[in-house]
Amino acid sequence: FFLACLQKGDEGYRAKKIKLPKKKANNLELVPKKNLKKLEGWVQDHEKYSFILEDEKVYAFPKEQLHSLRMLDKVLKVRMKGIEMGKLRNNKFIPIHHLAISNILTKDIPQLKLDYTQAIAYLRKLALTHNPDNLQGWVTATYKGVTLGWLKMLPNRINNYYPAELRIQKDFEID
């Protein structure tokens, strides 16, 4: 959660020429072509996005704006280079919460519809046990059509991937 405020100084705006370092000419690493197929199934209209790889993190960024991002990244420390999708680890893609709640997530991802009690348990990051459709793999948890986050459906359990820092900690009565 971040907020910034800029204020113009008394002396007004002065144009300053920015020198771009030459050795950082191609500073953004794109996801290798061999891993692109793993990512394209997660994003609707995937052809409109470039997939940027930084360490293990994968970001989706609009192709038409990529040149601007490259220019900014040369002179600034850009912390979020688009929508963070997840991690590429050992040739496997692990999605994260940002992708689940974004508007670029494909509609083809299976959903587990939760009732109120289950949704509160999910938001508290408690274990869920109900798998009515015998879903497997990555699934979005939804409540009344709103995506809450990721679940990993395994044969013997369900892993809750709701971010621990966002979980509900306060106790209250469930109606």
Salt bridges, closest charged atoms under 4 A:
GLU40 OE1 - LYS37 NZ 3.70
GLU40 OE2 - HIS46 ND1 3.79
ASP45 OD2 - LYS48 NZ 3.90
GLU47 OE1 - HIS46 NE2 3.80
GLU54 OE2 - LYS81 NZ 2.65
GLU56 OE1 - ARG89 NH2 2.97
ASP73 OD1 - LYS81 NZ 3.77
